[in-house]
Amino acid sequence: MSRFIKTAAALMVAGVAAAAIGGPLTGLGRTATPKEVAAWDIDVRPDFKGLPKGSGSVSAGQAVWEGKCASCHGTFGESNEVFTPIVGGTTPEDVKSGRVAALVNGRQPQKTTLMKVATVSTLWDYIHRAMPWNAPKSLSTDEVYAVTAYILNMGEIVPDDFVLSDKTIAQAQQRMPNRNGMVTNHGMWDLKGKPDVHSVACMKNCPADPVPHSTLPEVSRNAHGNLALQTRGFGATRGVDTTRLAPARLGEGAAAPVAAVAASTSAAPPPVFQANACLACHGVDSKVVGPSFMSVRAKYKGDAGAAARLADKIRNGSTGTWGPIPMPAQGHVKDEDLKVLVGWILAPQ
């Protein structure tokens, strides 16, 4: 919605400018269609305005979770292998009071999602927009309701037979462990209070715009592979090529290659790898979440049945081959893309 609001503000400014020069400006945009507005207007507010009609049971959510979520978040939402835990650190007393005691007494060493989040709408909205990691916005409305219900059930917020819907979500909100934990008496919310940040604007003799750069030492910069290739293939994304030195170290010239990077990184995988989010979990020659492609290639070297076996693991997922973190099923990958993926991974150097 922020871009939509900015666009509306820009049009308003344009209208003021037109009035100032004594006439309308021509050729300046057009009125957004209802369909275009609806595509932007997908946010869900804490008062549940914007929430679409639908429903999902805890049991249905468990099926969605095991198929599309557990590989990263753990069977019970407790995993700390890929992402920080979603469930844990809350008690029945927290559900009654609406304040999570562990946030105050520090008895929980790591803050989980259900400890921090104050509104069910936050969970629903984020899952709807961004999950699963490898295929965001692919869940149906009912699947989002269902998996949200399952998360709440794992946190003992709703019972096993609960059905979350646009009609019952307010009931779940009344049991959120941290529903009374949000405060607004600080600078970001109260303009009369102390500001959250302090910045002094430079008005003359200002330095040139700083060049964004990594704060990691160069030896660690590429520890997890090229981050520019690991963004999800969804929406407008940009990233820094971590196989090259930070621009700030080189002035205005082109970034030089990092000496420690193996030569195999020059053999960049074809675009189909990024389009299917493979590089979010696998590096070319370094482990990210899963094994590097070079390691997979070495494992299957000389195996006549490797192509079929690897294709099956990609399509249907696998567990235990490379450690405790499972490979989630990639059922969305097209057959022709699957052939390219397997062919490149197994191709000899």
C-alpha positions as CSV (number, residue, x, y, z in Angstrom):
1,M,0.0,0.0,0.0
2,S,2.9,2.4,0.6
3,R,3.7,2.7,-3.1
4,F,0.0,3.3,-3.9
5,I,-0.1,6.0,-1.3
6,K,3.1,7.6,-2.7
7,T,1.6,7.5,-6.2
8,A,-1.6,9.2,-4.9
9,A,0.5,11.8,-3.2
10,A,2.6,12.4,-6.4
11,L,-0.6,13.0,-8.4
12,M,-1.8,15.4,-5.7
13,V,1.4,17.4,-6.0
14,A,1.1,17.4,-9.7
15,G,-2.4,18.8,-9.4
16,V,-1.1,21.6,-7.2
17,A,1.6,22.4,-9.7
18,A,-1.0,22.5,-12.5
19,A,-3.0,25.0,-10.5
20,A,0.1,27.1,-9.9
21,I,0.9,27.5,-13.6
22,G,-2.7,28.2,-14.4
23,G,-3.8,25.2,-16.3
24,P,-4.0,21.4,-16.3
25,L,-1.0,19.2,-17.2
26,T,-1.6,16.7,-20.0
27,G,-0.3,13.2,-20.4
28,L,0.4,12.7,-16.7
29,G,-0.7,9.2,-15.9
30,R,-4.2,7.9,-15.7
31,T,-6.8,6.8,-13.2
32,A,-6.0,3.4,-11.7
33,T,-8.6,0.8,-12.5
34,P,-10.4,-1.0,-9.7
35,K,-8.5,-4.2,-10.6
36,E,-5.1,-2.4,-10.3
37,V,-6.1,-0.9,-6.9
38,A,-7.3,-4.3,-5.7
39,A,-3.9,-5.8,-6.6
40,W,-2.1,-3.3,-4.4
41,D,-4.7,-3.3,-1.6
42,I,-3.9,-6.6,0.0
43,D,-2.9,-5.5,3.5
44,V,-4.8,-6.8,6.6
45,R,-5.1,-4.4,9.5
46,P,-5.2,-5.4,13.2
47,D,-8.9,-4.6,13.2
48,F,-9.1,-7.2,10.4
49,K,-10.2,-4.7,7.7
50,G,-8.9,-6.2,4.4
51,L,-9.2,-9.8,5.6
52,P,-10.7,-11.9,2.8
53,K,-13.5,-14.4,3.4
54,G,-12.4,-17.9,4.0
55,S,-11.6,-20.5,6.6
56,G,-9.2,-23.3,7.5
57,S,-9.0,-25.9,10.3
58,V,-6.1,-26.8,12.5
59,S,-6.0,-30.3,10.9
60,A,-6.0,-28.9,7.4
61,G,-3.2,-26.5,8.5
62,Q,-1.1,-29.4,9.7
63,A,-1.2,-30.9,6.2
64,V,-0.1,-27.6,4.7
65,W,2.6,-27.2,7.3
66,E,4.1,-30.7,6.9
67,G,4.2,-30.3,3.1
68,K,5.4,-26.7,2.7
69,C,6.6,-25.3,6.0
70,A,8.2,-27.9,8.3
71,S,11.4,-28.3,6.2
72,C,12.4,-24.8,7.2
73,H,10.5,-24.2,10.5
74,G,10.6,-27.7,12.1
75,T,7.8,-30.2,12.7
76,F,6.5,-28.2,15.6
77,G,7.7,-24.8,14.6
78,E,10.7,-25.1,16.9
79,S,13.5,-25.3,14.4
80,N,16.5,-23.1,14.7
81,E,18.4,-24.7,11.8
82,V,17.2,-22.4,9.0
83,F,15.0,-19.7,10.7
84,T,14.5,-18.7,14.3
85,P,11.7,-20.6,16.1
86,I,8.0,-19.6,15.6
87,V,6.6,-21.5,18.6
88,G,7.8,-21.6,22.2
89,G,8.4,-19.3,25.2
90,T,4.7,-18.6,26.0
91,T,2.5,-20.1,28.8
92,P,-1.2,-20.4,29.6
93,E,-0.7,-17.5,32.0
94,D,0.5,-15.4,29.1
95,V,-2.6,-16.3,27.1
96,K,-4.7,-15.1,30.0
97,S,-2.9,-11.9,30.7
98,G,-1.9,-10.9,27.1
99,R,1.7,-10.2,28.2
100,V,4.6,-12.7,27.7
101,A,6.4,-13.0,31.0
102,A,9.6,-14.4,29.3
103,L,10.1,-11.0,27.5
104,V,10.5,-9.5,31.0
105,N,12.2,-12.1,33.1
106,G,14.5,-13.4,30.3
107,R,13.8,-17.1,31.0
108,Q,13.5,-17.8,27.3
109,P,16.9,-17.5,25.8
110,Q,15.6,-16.7,22.3
111,K,12.5,-14.7,21.3
112,T,10.1,-16.7,19.2
113,T,7.5,-15.3,16.8
114,L,4.5,-16.1,19.1
115,M,6.3,-14.3,22.0
116,K,6.7,-11.1,20.0
117,V,3.8,-10.7,17.7
118,A,0.8,-9.0,19.1
119,T,-1.9,-9.5,16.4
120,V,-3.1,-12.5,14.5
121,S,-3.4,-10.2,11.4
122,T,0.4,-9.9,11.4
123,L,0.8,-13.6,11.1
124,W,-1.9,-14.0,8.5
125,D,-0.7,-11.1,6.4
126,Y,3.0,-12.2,6.4
127,I,2.1,-15.8,5.5
128,H,-0.2,-14.6,2.7
129,R,2.4,-12.3,1.2
130,A,5.7,-14.1,1.6
131,M,5.3,-17.8,2.3
132,P,6.4,-20.5,1.4
133,W,9.9,-19.2,1.0
134,N,10.4,-20.8,-2.4
135,A,7.0,-20.0,-3.8
136,P,5.6,-16.8,-2.1
137,K,1.9,-16.0,-2.6
138,S,1.2,-19.6,-3.8
139,L,-1.0,-20.5,-0.9
140,S,-4.8,-20.2,-1.3
141,T,-6.8,-18.0,1.1
142,D,-8.1,-21.1,2.9
143,E,-4.6,-22.6,3.2
144,V,-3.4,-19.3,4.8
145,Y,-6.2,-19.5,7.3
146,A,-5.4,-23.2,8.0
147,V,-1.7,-22.9,8.5
148,T,-2.2,-19.8,10.7
149,A,-4.6,-21.9,12.8
150,Y,-2.1,-24.7,13.1
151,I,0.6,-22.3,14.3
152,L,-1.8,-20.9,16.9
153,N,-2.6,-24.5,17.9
154,M,1.1,-25.4,18.3
155,G,1.3,-22.4,20.6
156,E,-1.7,-23.7,22.6
157,I,-3.6,-20.5,21.7
158,V,-6.5,-22.3,20.0
159,P,-7.8,-25.9,20.5
160,D,-7.3,-28.8,18.1
161,D,-10.8,-28.5,16.6
162,F,-10.6,-24.8,16.0
163,V,-11.5,-23.4,12.6
164,L,-9.9,-20.0,11.8
165,S,-12.0,-17.8,9.5
166,D,-12.8,-14.2,8.9
167,K,-15.6,-14.7,11.4
168,T,-13.6,-16.4,14.2
169,I,-10.2,-14.6,13.9
170,A,-11.3,-12.1,16.6
171,Q,-11.7,-15.0,19.0
172,A,-8.1,-16.0,18.4
173,Q,-6.9,-12.4,18.8
174,Q,-8.4,-12.3,22.3
175,R,-6.0,-15.2,23.3
176,M,-2.8,-13.9,21.7
177,P,0.0,-14.2,24.4
178,N,1.4,-10.7,23.7
179,R,-1.7,-8.9,22.7
180,N,-1.2,-6.3,25.5
181,G,2.5,-6.1,25.0
182,M,2.6,-3.5,22.3
183,V,3.4,0.0,23.5
184,T,3.1,3.2,21.6
185,N,4.5,5.8,24.0
186,H,7.8,6.3,22.1
187,G,9.1,8.5,19.4
188,M,8.0,6.6,16.4
189,W,4.4,6.8,17.5
190,D,4.3,10.0,19.5
191,L,5.7,13.0,17.8
192,K,6.0,14.9,21.1
193,G,8.1,12.2,22.6
194,K,11.8,11.4,22.3
195,P,12.7,10.5,18.7
196,D,14.0,7.0,17.9
197,V,16.9,8.3,15.9
198,H,18.9,11.5,15.8
199,S,20.4,12.8,12.5
200,V,22.1,16.1,11.7
201,A,21.4,17.2,8.2
202,C,24.4,18.5,6.2
203,M,23.5,21.8,4.5
204,K,26.9,22.8,2.9
205,N,30.2,21.3,1.9
206,C,28.6,17.9,2.3
207,P,30.6,14.7,1.4
208,A,29.6,12.8,-1.7
209,D,26.9,10.2,-1.3
210,P,28.4,7.2,0.5
211,V,28.8,4.0,-1.4
212,P,26.9,1.1,0.2
213,H,29.3,-1.6,1.3
214,S,29.5,-4.7,3.4
215,T,30.7,-4.4,7.0
216,L,32.0,-8.0,6.9
217,P,35.8,-8.5,6.5
218,E,36.7,-9.7,3.0
219,V,37.6,-13.1,4.3
220,S,34.0,-13.6,5.4
221,R,32.2,-11.7,2.6
222,N,31.6,-14.8,0.5
223,A,31.3,-17.4,3.2
224,H,27.8,-18.4,2.1
225,G,28.2,-17.9,-1.7
226,N,27.1,-15.1,-3.9
227,L,24.2,-13.4,-2.0
228,A,23.1,-11.6,-5.2
229,L,22.0,-15.0,-6.6
230,Q,20.2,-16.1,-3.5
231,T,17.3,-13.8,-3.6
232,R,13.9,-15.3,-4.2
233,G,12.7,-15.1,-7.8
234,F,9.7,-13.0,-6.9
235,G,9.2,-9.2,-7.2
236,A,11.9,-6.6,-7.7
237,T,15.0,-7.7,-5.9
238,R,18.6,-6.6,-5.9
239,G,21.7,-7.8,-4.1
240,V,25.4,-7.3,-3.9
241,D,27.8,-9.7,-5.7
242,T,29.7,-11.0,-2.7
243,T,32.3,-12.8,-4.9
244,R,33.8,-9.3,-5.5
245,L,35.3,-6.8,-3.1
246,A,33.1,-4.2,-1.5
247,P,32.9,-1.1,-3.7
248,A,34.0,1.2,-0.8
249,R,37.4,-0.6,-0.8
250,L,37.9,0.3,-4.5
251,G,36.8,3.9,-4.8
252,E,34.7,4.4,-7.9
253,G,36.3,1.7,-10.0
254,A,34.8,-1.7,-10.8
255,A,34.9,-4.2,-8.0
256,A,37.8,-6.7,-8.2
257,P,37.2,-10.5,-7.6
258,V,37.8,-11.8,-4.2
259,A,41.0,-13.9,-4.4
260,A,39.7,-16.6,-2.1
261,V,36.7,-17.4,-4.3
262,A,37.1,-20.7,-6.1
263,A,37.4,-20.7,-9.8
264,S,34.2,-22.8,-10.1
265,T,32.1,-19.7,-9.1
266,S,32.7,-18.3,-12.6
267,A,30.6,-21.2,-14.0
268,A,27.4,-19.4,-13.0
269,P,24.2,-21.6,-13.2
270,P,21.7,-20.7,-15.8
271,P,18.8,-18.3,-15.1
272,V,16.4,-21.2,-14.4
273,F,18.2,-21.8,-11.0
274,Q,17.3,-18.3,-9.8
275,A,13.8,-18.4,-11.3
276,N,13.0,-21.5,-9.2
277,A,14.7,-20.1,-6.0
278,C,17.3,-22.9,-6.0
279,L,20.1,-20.4,-5.0
280,A,18.2,-19.4,-1.9
281,C,19.4,-22.6,-0.3
282,H,22.3,-23.9,-2.4
283,G,25.6,-22.2,-3.4
284,V,27.6,-23.2,-6.4
285,D,30.6,-24.3,-4.4
286,S,29.7,-23.5,-0.8
287,K,27.0,-24.8,1.6
288,V,24.2,-22.3,2.3
289,V,21.2,-24.2,3.8
290,G,21.6,-27.3,1.7
291,P,24.8,-28.7,0.0
292,S,26.6,-26.9,-2.7
293,F,26.0,-28.0,-6.3
294,M,29.7,-29.0,-6.6
295,S,29.2,-31.3,-3.7
296,V,26.1,-32.9,-5.3
297,R,28.0,-33.3,-8.5
298,A,30.9,-35.0,-6.8
299,K,28.5,-37.3,-4.9
300,Y,26.9,-38.6,-8.1
301,K,30.0,-38.7,-10.3
302,G,30.0,-41.9,-12.3
303,D,26.5,-42.9,-11.2
304,A,24.5,-44.0,-14.3
305,G,21.2,-43.5,-12.5
306,A,22.0,-40.1,-11.0
307,A,19.8,-38.0,-13.3
308,A,16.6,-39.9,-12.5
309,R,17.4,-40.1,-8.8
310,L,18.3,-36.4,-8.5
311,A,15.2,-35.4,-10.4
312,D,13.1,-37.4,-8.0
313,K,14.7,-35.8,-5.0
314,I,14.1,-32.3,-6.4
315,R,10.5,-33.0,-7.4
316,N,9.4,-35.0,-4.3
317,G,11.9,-33.9,-1.6
318,S,14.2,-36.0,0.5
319,T,15.5,-36.3,4.0
320,G,18.8,-37.5,5.6
321,T,21.0,-37.4,2.5
322,W,22.9,-34.2,3.6
323,G,22.1,-34.0,7.3
324,P,19.1,-33.2,9.4
325,I,17.7,-30.4,7.2
326,P,15.3,-32.0,4.7
327,M,15.0,-31.0,1.1
328,P,11.4,-29.7,0.6
329,A,9.4,-31.0,-2.4
330,Q,9.6,-28.7,-5.4
331,G,6.4,-29.7,-7.2
332,H,6.1,-26.3,-8.9
333,V,9.2,-26.8,-11.1
334,K,8.3,-27.3,-14.7
335,D,9.5,-30.5,-16.4
336,E,11.7,-28.7,-18.9
337,D,13.2,-26.6,-16.0
338,L,13.9,-29.8,-14.1
339,K,15.9,-31.3,-17.0
340,V,18.0,-28.1,-17.1
341,L,18.6,-28.1,-13.3
342,V,19.7,-31.8,-13.2
343,G,21.7,-31.5,-16.4
344,W,23.7,-28.5,-15.2
345,I,24.3,-30.0,-11.7
346,L,25.6,-33.3,-13.0
347,A,27.5,-31.9,-16.0
348,P,31.3,-32.7,-15.7
349,Q,33.7,-29.8,-15.2
